[in-house]
Amino acid sequence: MVISRKFNRVLWGISLCLWGVAAQAADMEIKDRAEVTGYGFNWHADPDTVKCIKMTPALVASFKSCIRREQGDSQTGTIKFQCDASGDKSYLIAATLKQCQDAKDTMAANAP
């Protein structure tokens, strides 16, 4: 299969960007789960039915990994953490219930 030079450059550019994002995310991984607080929702669930819930120590302990999101690193700019749980669950976590609700509503409005 022959790939044009222009297409090859585009692929290299995309791979470099993805590598940079992955390296940046690894630097922001949370080691002490006690700092993961606030309200969150499973963003893989149906945005019309999912609810924001308070992050309890038991729920936070069940997460496989958590990363700190930089301010402005999400569509709403209010998400503090993103944590992966078992299965296809991934929680977006904001500091307050209002910020969580706003982020969830924004995602629901932009859902396909």
N, CA, C and O atoms as a GROMACS GRO file, in nm:
protein
  448
    1MET      N    1   0.084  -0.117   0.000
    1MET     CA    2   0.000   0.000   0.000
    1MET      C    3   0.089   0.124   0.000
    1MET      O    4   0.181   0.136   0.082
    2VAL      N    5   0.063   0.214  -0.090
    2VAL     CA    6   0.143   0.335  -0.103
    2VAL      C    7   0.071   0.449  -0.032
    2VAL      O    8  -0.047   0.475  -0.055
    3ILE      N    9   0.145   0.518   0.056
    3ILE     CA   10   0.089   0.632   0.130
    3ILE      C   11   0.161   0.758   0.082
    3ILE      O   12   0.284   0.761   0.073
    4SER      N   13   0.084   0.859   0.052
    4SER     CA   14   0.145   0.982   0.004
    4SER      C   15   0.227   1.048   0.114
    4SER      O   16   0.204   1.024   0.232
    5ARG      N   17   0.322   1.129   0.075
    5ARG     CA   18   0.407   1.199   0.174
    5ARG      C   19   0.325   1.292   0.261
    5ARG      O   20   0.348   1.300   0.382
    6LYS      N   21   0.230   1.361   0.202
    6LYS     CA   22   0.147   1.455   0.278
    6LYS      C   23   0.068   1.379   0.384
    6LYS      O   24   0.061   1.422   0.500
    7PHE      N   25   0.007   1.267   0.345
    7PHE     CA   26  -0.071   1.187   0.440
    7PHE      C   27   0.020   1.131   0.549
    7PHE      O   28  -0.018   1.126   0.666
    8ASN      N   29   0.140   1.088   0.512
    8ASN     CA   30   0.237   1.036   0.608
    8ASN      C   31   0.274   1.143   0.710
    8ASN      O   32   0.283   1.114   0.830
    9ARG      N   33   0.294   1.267   0.665
    9ARG     CA   34   0.325   1.377   0.757
    9ARG      C   35   0.211   1.403   0.853
    9ARG      O   36   0.233   1.429   0.971
   10VAL      N   37   0.089   1.396   0.802
   10VAL     CA   38  -0.028   1.415   0.888
   10VAL      C   39  -0.033   1.307   0.996
   10VAL      O   40  -0.058   1.336   1.112
   11LEU      N   41  -0.009   1.182   0.956
   11LEU     CA   42  -0.009   1.073   1.053
   11LEU      C   43   0.099   1.092   1.160
   11LEU      O   44   0.075   1.069   1.278
   12TRP      N   45   0.218   1.134   1.119
   12TRP     CA   46   0.325   1.161   1.214
   12TRP      C   47   0.286   1.274   1.310
   12TRP      O   48   0.312   1.266   1.430
   13GLY      N   49   0.224   1.378   1.256
   13GLY     CA   50   0.180   1.490   1.340
   13GLY      C   51   0.079   1.447   1.443
   13GLY      O   52   0.087   1.486   1.560
   14ILE      N   53  -0.016   1.366   1.401
   14ILE     CA   54  -0.118   1.317   1.494
   14ILE      C   55  -0.054   1.229   1.601
   14ILE      O   56  -0.086   1.241   1.719
   15SER      N   57   0.036   1.140   1.561
   15SER     CA   58   0.099   1.051   1.659
   15SER      C   59   0.181   1.129   1.760
   15SER      O   60   0.182   1.095   1.879
   16LEU      N   61   0.251   1.234   1.716
   16LEU     CA   62   0.328   1.317   1.810
   16LEU      C   63   0.236   1.389   1.908
   16LEU      O   64   0.268   1.399   2.026
   17CYS      N   65   0.124   1.438   1.859
   17CYS     CA   66   0.028   1.506   1.948
   17CYS      C   67  -0.028   1.408   2.051
   17CYS      O   68  -0.037   1.442   2.169
   18LEU      N   69  -0.065   1.289   2.007
   18LEU     CA   70  -0.118   1.189   2.100
   18LEU      C   71  -0.013   1.147   2.201
   18LEU      O   72  -0.045   1.128   2.319
   19TRP      N   73   0.112   1.133   2.158
   19TRP     CA   74   0.218   1.098   2.250
   19TRP      C   75   0.235   1.207   2.356
   19TRP      O   76   0.254   1.177   2.473
   20GLY      N   77   0.227   1.333   2.314
   20GLY     CA   78   0.239   1.445   2.407
   20GLY      C   79   0.127   1.447   2.508
   20GLY      O   80   0.150   1.473   2.626
   21VAL      N   81   0.006   1.421   2.463
   21VAL     CA   82  -0.109   1.418   2.554
   21VAL      C   83  -0.094   1.304   2.653
   21VAL      O   84  -0.119   1.322   2.772
   22ALA      N   85  -0.053   1.187   2.607
   22ALA     CA   86  -0.035   1.072   2.696
   22ALA      C   87   0.074   1.101   2.799
   22ALA      O   88   0.058   1.067   2.916
   23ALA      N   89   0.182   1.161   2.757
   23ALA     CA   90   0.290   1.194   2.851
   23ALA      C   91   0.244   1.296   2.953
   23ALA      O   92   0.278   1.287   3.071
   24GLN      N   93   0.166   1.394   2.909
   24GLN     CA   94   0.115   1.496   3.000
   24GLN      C   95   0.018   1.434   3.099
   24GLN      O   96   0.022   1.468   3.218
   25ALA      N   97  -0.070   1.345   3.053
   25ALA     CA   98  -0.166   1.280   3.143
   25ALA      C   99  -0.095   1.196   3.247
   25ALA      O  100  -0.136   1.191   3.363
   26ALA      N  101   0.014   1.128   3.207
   26ALA     CA  102   0.087   1.046   3.302
   26ALA      C  103   0.148   1.132   3.412
   26ALA      O  104   0.157   1.087   3.526
   27ASP      N  105   0.189   1.252   3.381
   27ASP     CA  106   0.248   1.341   3.480
   27ASP      C  107   0.145   1.390   3.580
   27ASP      O  108   0.181   1.430   3.691
   28MET      N  109   0.017   1.387   3.543
   28MET     CA  110  -0.087   1.441   3.630
   28MET      C  111  -0.160   1.332   3.709
   28MET      O  112  -0.258   1.362   3.778
   29GLU      N  113  -0.114   1.207   3.701
   29GLU     CA  114  -0.182   1.099   3.771
   29GLU      C  115  -0.180   1.123   3.922
   29GLU      O  116  -0.078   1.164   3.978
   30ILE      N  117  -0.291   1.096   3.984
   30ILE     CA  118  -0.307   1.117   4.128
   30ILE      C  119  -0.255   0.996   4.204
   30ILE      O  120  -0.299   0.883   4.180
   31LYS      N  121  -0.163   1.018   4.295
   31LYS     CA  122  -0.110   0.910   4.378
   31LYS      C  123  -0.192   0.896   4.507
   31LYS      O  124  -0.220   0.785   4.551
   32ASP      N  125  -0.228   1.010   4.568
   32ASP     CA  126  -0.304   1.009   4.693
   32ASP      C  127  -0.451   1.033   4.661
   32ASP      O  128  -0.490   1.146   4.632
   33ARG      N  129  -0.531   0.930   4.666
   33ARG     CA  130  -0.673   0.940   4.629
   33ARG      C  131  -0.753   1.026   4.727
   33ARG      O  132  -0.865   1.064   4.697
   34ALA      N  133  -0.696   1.057   4.845
   34ALA     CA  134  -0.768   1.138   4.943
   34ALA      C  135  -0.798   1.277   4.888
   34ALA      O  136  -0.892   1.343   4.935
   35GLU      N  137  -0.721   1.324   4.790
   35GLU     CA  138  -0.745   1.457   4.735
   35GLU      C  139  -0.856   1.458   4.631
   35GLU      O  140  -0.898   1.565   4.586
   36VAL      N  141  -0.906   1.339   4.592
   36VAL     CA  142  -1.017   1.330   4.496
   36VAL      C  143  -1.146   1.348   4.572
   36VAL      O  144  -1.197   1.254   4.634
   37THR      N  145  -1.200   1.469   4.568
   37THR     CA  146  -1.324   1.502   4.638
   37THR      C  147  -1.416   1.579   4.544
   37THR      O  148  -1.374   1.623   4.437
   38GLY      N  149  -1.538   1.594   4.584
   38GLY     CA  150  -1.633   1.672   4.506
   38GLY      C  151  -1.750   1.588   4.460
   38GLY      O  152  -1.790   1.493   4.528
   39TYR      N  153  -1.805   1.624   4.344
   39TYR     CA  154  -1.921   1.557   4.288
   39TYR      C  155  -1.889   1.516   4.146
   39TYR      O  156  -1.825   1.591   4.071
   40GLY      N  157  -1.933   1.397   4.108
   40GLY     CA  158  -1.901   1.350   3.975
   40GLY      C  159  -2.012   1.266   3.915
   40GLY      O  160  -2.111   1.233   3.980
   41PHE      N  161  -1.993   1.233   3.787
   41PHE     CA  162  -2.088   1.148   3.716
   41PHE      C  163  -2.012   1.060   3.618
   41PHE      O  164  -1.904   1.096   3.571
   42ASN      N  165  -2.071   0.945   3.587
   42ASN     CA  166  -2.014   0.853   3.490
   42ASN      C  167  -2.046   0.908   3.352
   42ASN      O  168  -2.161   0.904   3.310
   43TRP      N  169  -1.947   0.959   3.283
   43TRP     CA  170  -1.974   1.024   3.156
   43TRP      C  171  -1.993   0.925   3.042
   43TRP      O  172  -2.021   0.967   2.930
   44HIS      N  173  -1.978   0.795   3.068
   44HIS     CA  174  -2.010   0.694   2.967
   44HIS      C  175  -2.159   0.656   2.972
   44HIS      O  176  -2.209   0.591   2.881
   45ALA      N  177  -2.227   0.695   3.078
   45ALA     CA  178  -2.369   0.663   3.092
   45ALA      C  179  -2.453   0.761   3.010
   45ALA      O  180  -2.401   0.860   2.958
   46ASP      N  181  -2.582   0.734   3.000
   46ASP     CA  182  -2.674   0.821   2.926
   46ASP      C  183  -2.679   0.957   2.996
   46ASP      O  184  -2.721   0.965   3.111
   47PRO      N  185  -2.637   1.065   2.928
   47PRO     CA  186  -2.631   1.196   2.993
   47PRO      C  187  -2.768   1.249   3.038
   47PRO      O  188  -2.776   1.338   3.123
   48ASP      N  189  -2.876   1.195   2.980
   48ASP     CA  190  -3.009   1.240   3.020
   48ASP      C  191  -3.057   1.177   3.150
   48ASP      O  192  -3.147   1.230   3.215
   49THR      N  193  -2.998   1.064   3.188
   49THR     CA  194  -3.044   0.996   3.309
   49THR      C  195  -2.941   0.990   3.422
   49THR      O  196  -2.977   0.968   3.537
   50VAL      N  197  -2.813   1.010   3.389
   50VAL     CA  198  -2.709   1.002   3.491
   50VAL      C  199  -2.720   1.120   3.587
   50VAL      O  200  -2.762   1.229   3.548
   51LYS      N  201  -2.682   1.097   3.714
   51LYS     CA  202  -2.689   1.203   3.816
   51LYS      C  203  -2.551   1.228   3.875
   51LYS      O  204  -2.466   1.139   3.880
   52CYS      N  205  -2.531   1.348   3.921
   52CYS     CA  206  -2.409   1.382   3.993
   52CYS      C  207  -2.418   1.324   4.133
   52CYS      O  208  -2.520   1.338   4.201
   53ILE      N  209  -2.312   1.258   4.176
   53ILE     CA  210  -2.309   1.200   4.309
   53ILE      C  211  -2.185   1.248   4.384
   53ILE      O  212  -2.084   1.283   4.323
   54LYS      N  213  -2.196   1.248   4.516
   54LYS     CA  214  -2.084   1.289   4.600
   54LYS      C  215  -1.979   1.178   4.599
   54LYS      O  216  -2.012   1.060   4.611
   55MET      N  217  -1.854   1.216   4.584
   55MET     CA  218  -1.745   1.120   4.586
   55MET      C  219  -1.719   1.077   4.730
   55MET      O  220  -1.675   1.157   4.812
   56THR      N  221  -1.746   0.952   4.758
   56THR     CA  222  -1.724   0.895   4.891
   56THR      C  223  -1.589   0.824   4.892
   56THR      O  224  -1.539   0.786   4.786
   57PRO      N  225  -1.530   0.807   5.009
   57PRO     CA  226  -1.401   0.736   5.014
   57PRO      C  227  -1.409   0.595   4.954
   57PRO      O  228  -1.314   0.550   4.890
   58ALA      N  229  -1.522   0.525   4.973
   58ALA     CA  230  -1.537   0.391   4.917
   58ALA      C  231  -1.539   0.394   4.764
   58ALA      O  232  -1.476   0.310   4.700
   59LEU      N  233  -1.610   0.490   4.707
   59LEU     CA  234  -1.617   0.500   4.562
   59LEU      C  235  -1.480   0.538   4.505
   59LEU      O  236  -1.436   0.479   4.406
   60VAL      N  237  -1.415   0.634   4.566
   60VAL     CA  238  -1.283   0.678   4.519
   60VAL      C  239  -1.183   0.563   4.528
   60VAL      O  240  -1.098   0.548   4.440
   61ALA      N  241  -1.191   0.482   4.632
   61ALA     CA  242  -1.100   0.368   4.648
   61ALA      C  243  -1.120   0.265   4.538
   61ALA      O  244  -1.027   0.190   4.506
   62SER      N  245  -1.239   0.260   4.478
   62SER     CA  246  -1.266   0.161   4.373
   62SER      C  247  -1.212   0.203   4.237
   62SER      O  248  -1.211   0.122   4.144
   63PHE      N  249  -1.168   0.327   4.223
   63PHE     CA  250  -1.118   0.374   4.094
   63PHE      C  251  -0.983   0.309   4.063
   63PHE      O  252  -0.899   0.292   4.151
   64LYS      N  253  -0.965   0.272   3.936
   64LYS     CA  254  -0.838   0.214   3.892
   64LYS      C  255  -0.730   0.320   3.880
   64LYS      O  256  -0.615   0.298   3.916
   65SER      N  257  -0.769   0.438   3.830
   65SER     CA  258  -0.672   0.546   3.814
   65SER      C  259  -0.747   0.679   3.810
   65SER      O  260  -0.864   0.686   3.772
   66CYS      N  261  -0.677   0.784   3.849
   66CYS     CA  262  -0.732   0.919   3.844
   66CYS      C  263  -0.625   1.015   3.795
   66CYS      O  264  -0.507   1.002   3.829
   67ILE      N  265  -0.668   1.110   3.714
   67ILE     CA  266  -0.577   1.216   3.672
   67ILE      C  267  -0.637   1.350   3.709
   67ILE      O  268  -0.759   1.367   3.711
   68ARG      N  269  -0.550   1.444   3.737
   68ARG     CA  270  -0.593   1.581   3.765
   68ARG      C  271  -0.607   1.652   3.632
   68ARG      O  272  -0.518   1.646   3.547
   69ARG      N  273  -0.718   1.720   3.614
   69ARG     CA  274  -0.742   1.796   3.493
   69ARG      C  275  -0.702   1.940   3.519
   69ARG      O  276  -0.742   1.999   3.620
   70GLU      N  277  -0.624   1.996   3.431
   70GLU     CA  278  -0.584   2.135   3.444
   70GLU      C  279  -0.706   2.224   3.422
   70GLU      O  280  -0.797   2.187   3.348
   71GLN      N  281  -0.707   2.341   3.484
   71GLN     CA  282  -0.818   2.434   3.467
   71GLN      C  283  -0.830   2.468   3.318
   71GLN      O  284  -0.732   2.500   3.252
   72GLY      N  285  -0.951   2.459   3.269
   72GLY     CA  286  -0.975   2.487   3.128
   72GLY      C  287  -0.945   2.368   3.039
   72GLY      O  288  -0.948   2.380   2.916
   73ASP      N  289  -0.916   2.252   3.099
   73ASP     CA  290  -0.881   2.133   3.023
   73ASP      C  291  -1.004   2.053   2.982
   73ASP      O  292  -0.992   1.946   2.922
   74SER      N  293  -1.122   2.104   3.014
   74SER     CA  294  -1.244   2.036   2.975
   74SER      C  295  -1.334   2.137   2.905
   74SER      O  296  -1.307   2.257   2.904
   75GLN      N  297  -1.440   2.086   2.847
   75GLN     CA  298  -1.528   2.173   2.770
   75GLN      C  299  -1.588   2.283   2.859
   75GLN      O  300  -1.605   2.396   2.815
   76THR      N  301  -1.618   2.249   2.983
   76THR     CA  302  -1.678   2.347   3.073
   76THR      C  303  -1.574   2.418   3.160
   76THR      O  304  -1.604   2.523   3.218
   77GLY      N  305  -1.454   2.363   3.169
   77GLY     CA  306  -1.349   2.424   3.250
   77GLY      C  307  -1.365   2.402   3.399
   77GLY      O  308  -1.291   2.461   3.478
   78THR      N  309  -1.461   2.318   3.439
   78THR     CA  310  -1.488   2.298   3.582
   78THR      C  311  -1.447   2.161   3.633
   78THR      O  312  -1.455   2.137   3.754
   79ILE      N  313  -1.405   2.072   3.546
   79ILE     CA  314  -1.372   1.936   3.589
   79ILE      C  315  -1.234   1.935   3.654
   79ILE      O  316  -1.135   1.979   3.594
   80LYS      N  317  -1.227   1.883   3.780
   80LYS     CA  318  -1.101   1.874   3.852
   80LYS      C  319  -1.027   1.744   3.827
   80LYS      O  320  -0.904   1.742   3.816
   81PHE      N  321  -1.103   1.634   3.820
   81PHE     CA  322  -1.044   1.502   3.807
   81PHE      C  323  -1.120   1.418   3.704
   81PHE      O  324  -1.238   1.440   3.679
   82GLN      N  325  -1.050   1.322   3.647
   82GLN     CA  326  -1.113   1.220   3.564
   82GLN      C  327  -1.062   1.088   3.618
   82GLN      O  328  -0.941   1.064   3.622
   83CYS      N  329  -1.155   1.001   3.660
   83CYS     CA  330  -1.117   0.874   3.720
   83CYS      C  331  -1.182   0.758   3.646
   83CYS      O  332  -1.300   0.763   3.612
   84ASP      N  333  -1.104   0.654   3.622
   84ASP     CA  334  -1.154   0.534   3.555
   84ASP      C  335  -1.187   0.429   3.660
   84ASP      O  336  -1.108   0.402   3.750
   85ALA      N  337  -1.306   0.370   3.645
   85ALA     CA  338  -1.351   0.265   3.734
   85ALA      C  339  -1.360   0.135   3.653
   85ALA      O  340  -1.314   0.129   3.539
   86SER      N  341  -1.418   0.035   3.712
   86SER     CA  342  -1.429  -0.094   3.643
   86SER      C  343  -1.528  -0.085   3.527
   86SER      O  344  -1.616   0.002   3.524
   87GLY      N  345  -1.512  -0.177   3.433
   87GLY     CA  346  -1.600  -0.180   3.317
   87GLY      C  347  -1.583  -0.056   3.232
   87GLY      O  348  -1.471  -0.010   3.210
   88ASP      N  349  -1.694  -0.003   3.184
   88ASP     CA  350  -1.688   0.115   3.097
   88ASP      C  351  -1.726   0.241   3.174
   88ASP      O  352  -1.782   0.335   3.117
   89LYS      N  353  -1.695   0.244   3.303
   89LYS     CA  354  -1.726   0.361   3.384
   89LYS      C  355  -1.604   0.453   3.393
   89LYS      O  356  -1.492   0.408   3.419
   90SER      N  357  -1.630   0.580   3.372
   90SER     CA  358  -1.527   0.682   3.386
   90SER      C  359  -1.594   0.807   3.441
   90SER      O  360  -1.690   0.858   3.382
   91TYR      N  361  -1.546   0.854   3.553
   91TYR     CA  362  -1.611   0.965   3.622
   91TYR      C  363  -1.540   1.097   3.596
   91TYR      O  364  -1.417   1.105   3.602
   92LEU      N  365  -1.618   1.199   3.567
   92LEU     CA  366  -1.569   1.336   3.563
   92LEU      C  367  -1.613   1.399   3.694
   92LEU      O  368  -1.730   1.391   3.732
   93ILE      N  369  -1.519   1.463   3.765
   93ILE     CA  370  -1.545   1.511   3.900
   93ILE      C  371  -1.516   1.660   3.909
   93ILE      O  372  -1.409   1.707   3.870
   94ALA      N  373  -1.615   1.734   3.961
   94ALA     CA  374  -1.604   1.879   3.981
   94ALA      C  375  -1.602   1.908   4.132
   94ALA      O  376  -1.633   1.820   4.213
   95ALA      N  377  -1.567   2.029   4.167
   95ALA     CA  378  -1.557   2.067   4.308
   95ALA      C  379  -1.694   2.075   4.374
   95ALA      O  380  -1.710   2.033   4.489
   96THR      N  381  -1.793   2.130   4.303
   96THR     CA  382  -1.924   2.150   4.363
   96THR      C  383  -2.032   2.077   4.285
   96THR      O  384  -2.013   2.038   4.170
   97LEU      N  385  -2.146   2.058   4.350
   97LEU     CA  386  -2.260   1.995   4.285
   97LEU      C  387  -2.307   2.077   4.165
   97LEU      O  388  -2.341   2.020   4.062
   98LYS      N  389  -2.308   2.209   4.177
   98LYS     CA  390  -2.350   2.297   4.068
   98LYS      C  391  -2.257   2.282   3.947
   98LYS      O  392  -2.304   2.272   3.834
   99GLN      N  393  -2.126   2.281   3.970
   99GLN     CA  394  -2.030   2.265   3.860
   99GLN      C  395  -2.047   2.129   3.793
   99GLN      O  396  -2.038   2.118   3.671
  100CYS      N  397  -2.071   2.026   3.872
  100CYS     CA  398  -2.093   1.892   3.818
  100CYS      C  399  -2.218   1.892   3.730
  100CYS      O  400  -2.216   1.840   3.618
  101GLN      N  401  -2.325   1.949   3.782
  101GLN     CA  402  -2.451   1.955   3.707
  101GLN      C  403  -2.434   2.033   3.577
  101GLN      O  404  -2.485   1.992   3.473
  102ASP      N  405  -2.363   2.144   3.583
  102ASP     CA  406  -2.340   2.224   3.462
  102ASP      C  407  -2.260   2.144   3.358
  102ASP      O  408  -2.292   2.148   3.239
  103ALA      N  409  -2.156   2.072   3.402
  103ALA     CA  410  -2.076   1.992   3.310
  103ALA      C  411  -2.160   1.880   3.250
  103ALA      O  412  -2.150   1.853   3.130
  104LYS      N  413  -2.242   1.815   3.331
  104LYS     CA  414  -2.328   1.708   3.283
  104LYS      C  415  -2.429   1.761   3.183
  104LYS      O  416  -2.453   1.698   3.079
  105ASP      N  417  -2.489   1.876   3.212
  105ASP     CA  418  -2.588   1.936   3.122
  105ASP      C  419  -2.523   1.976   2.989
  105ASP      O  420  -2.584   1.960   2.884
  106THR      N  421  -2.400   2.027   2.994
  106THR     CA  422  -2.328   2.062   2.871
  106THR      C  423  -2.304   1.939   2.786
  106THR      O  424  -2.322   1.941   2.664
  107MET      N  425  -2.261   1.830   2.851
  107MET     CA  426  -2.238   1.706   2.777
  107MET      C  427  -2.368   1.652   2.717
  107MET      O  428  -2.370   1.605   2.603
  108ALA      N  429  -2.477   1.661   2.794
  108ALA     CA  430  -2.606   1.613   2.742
  108ALA      C  431  -2.650   1.697   2.621
  108ALA      O  432  -2.704   1.643   2.524
  109ALA      N  433  -2.627   1.827   2.626
  109ALA     CA  434  -2.666   1.915   2.516
  109ALA      C  435  -2.584   1.888   2.390
  109ALA      O  436  -2.633   1.910   2.278
  110ASN      N  437  -2.460   1.841   2.407
  110ASN     CA  438  -2.372   1.816   2.293
  110ASN      C  439  -2.369   1.670   2.250
  110ASN      O  440  -2.296   1.635   2.157
  111ALA      N  441  -2.447   1.585   2.316
  111ALA     CA  442  -2.447   1.443   2.282
  111ALA      C  443  -2.506   1.422   2.142
  111ALA      O  444  -2.596   1.494   2.100
  112PRO      N  445  -2.455   1.322   2.071
  112PRO     CA  446  -2.507   1.297   1.936
  112PRO      C  447  -2.649   1.244   1.936
  112PRO      O  448  -2.706   1.218   1.830
   0.00000   0.00000   0.00000
